[in-house]
């Protein structure tokens, strides 16, 4: 399986703690990946996407699902997001 990286720039990000994470005993959802507190809005889209995390030992990989496929989000893309959403209009 080839790794796909996020191509679209992140327009905004916000923190939103999931209310019902549906985690297994191991801390993962049935669809694999642990939901993070981050939501991102990609440039040109109106849908907020949850950022998930695959954790192996002390290394993690962040990803979003687009069309059911996991797309890797680089750490610096979250840090360099253009605008941060604080619950109100930006």
C-alpha positions in Angstrom: 0.0 0.0 0.0 1.4 3.4 -1.0 1.4 6.2 1.5 -0.6 9.2 0.3 0.1 12.6 1.8 -2.2 15.6 2.1 -2.0 17.7 -1.1 -4.5 20.5 -0.2 -3.3 23.2 2.2 -5.0 23.4 5.6 -7.1 26.6 5.7 -8.1 26.5 9.4 -7.7 24.2 12.4 -9.5 24.0 15.8 -9.6 21.9 18.9 -12.8 19.8 19.5 -12.8 17.0 21.9 -14.8 14.0 20.6 -17.8 13.3 22.8 -18.1 9.6 22.0 -14.7 8.2 20.8 -15.9 4.6 20.6 -12.5 3.3 21.6 -11.6 -0.3 22.1 -9.6 -1.4 25.1 -6.4 -0.8 23.2 -7.4 2.9 22.6 -8.3 2.6 18.9 -11.6 3.0 17.0 -12.9 0.0 15.1 -11.9 1.8 11.9 -8.3 2.0 13.2 -6.6 5.1 14.5 -7.2 7.1 17.6 -9.2 10.3 17.2 -7.3 13.4 18.2 -8.7 16.6 19.5 -7.9 18.4 16.2 -10.3 19.2 13.4 -9.0 20.7 10.1 -10.7 22.6 7.3 -9.0 22.1 3.9 -8.7 25.0 1.5 -11.7 25.2 -0.8 -13.9 22.9 1.4 -16.6 23.5 3.9 -16.4 20.2 5.8 -14.3 20.0 9.0 -12.3 16.7 9.1 -11.2 14.9 12.3 -7.4 14.2 12.5 -6.6 10.6 13.7 -3.4 9.1 15.0 -1.7 5.8 14.4 0.6 5.1 17.4 3.4 2.6 17.3 5.6 2.6 20.4 6.7 6.2 20.8 6.2 7.2 17.1 2.9 8.5 15.7 1.4 9.3 12.3 -1.4 11.8 11.9 -4.0 11.3 9.2 -7.5 12.2 7.9 -9.9 10.1 5.9 -10.8 11.4 2.5 -13.1 9.2 0.5 -12.6 6.5 3.0 -8.8 6.5 2.4 -6.3 7.5 5.1 -4.3 10.5 4.0 -1.2 11.4 6.1 -1.0 14.9 7.6 2.5 16.1 8.2 3.0 17.6 11.7 4.3 20.9 10.3 1.1 21.3 8.3 -0.9 21.6 11.5 1.5 24.0 13.0 1.6 26.2 9.8 -2.2 26.3 9.3 -3.1 29.7 8.0 -5.8 30.6 10.5 -6.9 29.1 13.8 -10.6 28.8 14.5 -11.7 29.7 18.0 -15.4 28.9 17.8 -16.4 32.2 16.2 -16.0 33.8 12.8 -12.5 34.2 11.5 
